[in-house]
């Protein structure tokens, strides 16, 4: 009888432990998923803000000397910021153009900005 009671207590304890471990794993998975989702949303928000900063000087479709200086200073940040390749390529071309940015290069950057913010 003592052996039977000890075995029952052992089985119940094991079941409780198993449920506890399974519950903790589920909670940990849920917390990990929520943290990953929050990090993704934060990164996406940061990218959108960087795109807005890059695109702000050329919003009107033209690039003057002051705009060019601002845009050129952002080339490295854009390259490292994980922005769409369309913006990176267009920005590189604008920065490489010097003081006279061709109209088609300006238009490509404006289009890239519009596409990225949609």
N, C-alpha and C positions, 0 to 999 in steps of 0.2 A: 504494500500500500504506500509506503514512504517513497519507494522507487517510482511508482506511478505518479505520485503528486509532484516529485522533483522533475520528472520528465515533462509533465504538463506545464509547470512553471517555466521550464527551459524553453519549451516550444512557444509559449505565449511571449516570453521575453524576446526570443528570436524574431517572432513576427512583428513585434513592436519596433524592434531595432531595424528590421528590413523596411517597414513603412516609414520610419523616421529618415533613413538614408535616402529612400526613393523621394520622399517629400522635399528633402533638402536639395537633392539634385534638380528637381523640377523648379524649385524656387531660384536656384542658382542659374539655371538655363533661362528662366524668364527675366531675371535681372540682367544677365549678360546680353540677351536679345534687346532689352530696353536701352541699355547703355550703348550698344552698337548702333541702334536706330537714332539715338540722340546725337551720337558722334557724326553719323552720316548727315543728319539734318544741319548740324553746325558747320560741317565742311561745305555742304552745298550753299548755305547762307553766306559763308565767307567768299566762296567763288563768285556768287552773284554780286556781292559788294565790290569785289575786285574788278569784275566786268563793268559795273556801273562807273567806277573811278576811271578805268581806261577809256571808256566810251564817252564820258561826259564832255571832254574837250572837243569832240568831233560831232556832237549831237546835231549841229546845224548843217552838217554835210561839208564843212570846209575845215581846213587845218591851217591856222596862221602860225607865225613863228613861236608865239607863246604856247599854243596848243602842242606844237611839235616838240618843244622842250619838255613839256609835261609827259606826253605820250612816250617819248624816247627814254625818259627816266624810268618808265615802268616796264621796259622790255624784259629785264631779268626777273622781276617779280611775276610777270605773266608766264614766262617760260617755266618757272619753278612752281607756279601756283596751280598747275593741273587744269588750266583753262582749255577750251576747245582749240584744236590745232588750227582751225580756220582763223581765229583771232590772233594766235601766235604768229602764223605766217604773214598775215596782213600787217600786223604791228611791226614785224621785222622789216618788211618791205618799206613801210612808212619811215621807220627810223633810218634805214639805209639810203633813203632818197635825198637826205640832206635838206637844204632850205627850200627846194622846189619839189614838192610831192606831186607826182602826176595825178590827174583827176581820176583815172581808173583805179589807182592804188588807194586813193581816198575813198572812192565808192566801195571798193572791196572791204575796207575796214568798217565803214558804216554798215554795210550788209552783214558782215560777220557779227558786229555788235547787235544788230537787230535780231539776227537768228539766235544768238546766245541768250537774249533776254526774253524770248518768247516762251 
